[in-house]
Amino acid sequence: MAGVAQLVRAPDCGSGGRRFDPDYSPQLFDDLESGCYMSYLRYDELVQNALITVVKDVLLDVAKNGLMGDHHFYIRFRTDHPGAKAPHYLKERHPEEVMIVIQYQFWNLRVESDRFSVDLSFNGTQETLVVPFSSLTAFVDPSVKFALQFTPKFDEPGFPGGPGGGPGKGIRGKNVDVIEKTNPAAGSDEKIISLDSFRKK
């Protein structure tokens, strides 16, 4: 069975509010004249945090037990996120987003509360990547047709734009519909994978 979660947000309409959009989802709103409702329950963030916990748990299991069966992962993240660390040539080639593959050749997978790190081979050279969970845009396990999509956040504590950080980019990002698969370990050709293919028919 295919599984896909995609997070979307209603447009902002002031501090703490959202503009009511009947095409977005049925919602209650307080101010009929402005079309805004106020809520302290940020369901979009709660859902995204829950889905990131899924990714964490999966990676923790792989770090402990290794990959089982045909499981492998395509993970896409924002290379321009202030917490992301990757070889300079990788960031030059992919200044905004890149996909990594965790399948055959990976080492030293470590999972922390807010990020994970892993060693991958690029053109025969082993490099360490650090990927904040807030930089994720997609997580796919094609062996079971499972895919998650995320809206990356650039306002995490300690990062530029976040609490304790300098000027930053705020929350930005876009939903990912198409993923360019490049297996850095095996050096395979690029392949286009649409997340629509993981949706239940």
Beta strands, then each sheet from edge to edge (+ up, - down):
strand 1: 3-5
strand 2: 17-19
strand 3: 36-38
strand 4: 73-78
strand 5: 97-102
strand 6: 106-111
strand 7: 115-122
strand 8: 125-132
strand 9: 136-141
strand 10: 146-149
strand 11: 178-181
strand 12: 191-194
sheet 1: 1+ 10+ 9- 4+ 5-
sheet 2: 2+ 3-
sheet 3: 6+ 7- 8+
sheet 4: 11+ 12-
end
